[in-house]
Amino acid sequence: MLTGEAGMGKTTMVRAFAKQLESSLTHYEYICDSALTPKLFYREVLERLGMNGASRRTVLKRQYQTCLLDLYEQDK
């Protein structure tokens, strides 16, 4: 996660970093939303990974953590 004031070069840095990633081994998502709450963040990530998120934040967080752990285990 990267945060900072507008115009500080966050997008430029993310794009430069993404170009260096091995596309067959990594997946990245660029989410740019200054009003994103934790609940909306979890939901957005889950949706981008093809999952339907729950309505409660605590359940969303658990789904998010489980999803990331599952992805990690698949790529071991």
N, C-alpha and C positions, 0 to 999 in steps of 0.2 A: 504494500500500500504506500502510495506517495501522496503527500499533501503539500500545499504551499499557496502563496498568494498568486493572483492572476499575473501572467506575463513573466513568471520566473523561469520558464523553460521546462516545465514538467512534461508536457506533451512531446517536446523535442527529445528529451531524455528517454522517455518511454519508447518512442519510435526507434531511437538509436539502439537501445538495449534489445528490443524485439528483433531487430535485424540480425543480431549476433546469436540468437537462439537457434538451436537445431530444430527445424520445424517438424521433423519426424519424431522427435522426442519430447517436445513441449507443446503446451497449449496455453495461450494467454488471452485474457479478455481486457479490453480497455473500457473502463466505466468512468465517465466524466459527468458528475452530477454533484454540485455543491450543496444540495439540499438532501442528500441521501442519509437517511437514518440507519442505524444498525439493522432494524427489521427490513427496510427496503433493500439494503445491501445484500443481506442473506437471500432474500427473495430473488433479486436480480441475478445473482450468481447461480442459484439453483435453476432458474429459468434458462439461463444461457447454457447450462449443462444438461438441459432437457428434462428437468424434474419440476414437478408441481410443488410449490412450497405451502406449508401449513399457514394458518392465519395467526397463530400465537408466536410471539418472538422467541420464547424459550424453545418451542418445538422447531422453529425455523433454524435456530442456532444449532440444535442437535442434528437436524437434517444436513446442514452445511458441513459440520464437522465429520459426520459419517460419510458424506459424499466425498470429501477430500481424502479421508483415510482410505476409502474404497479405491479411489483413483491411484493413490500412492501404492497400495497393495497390488493393483493390477500391473503397474509398471516396474515392479521390483525385478 
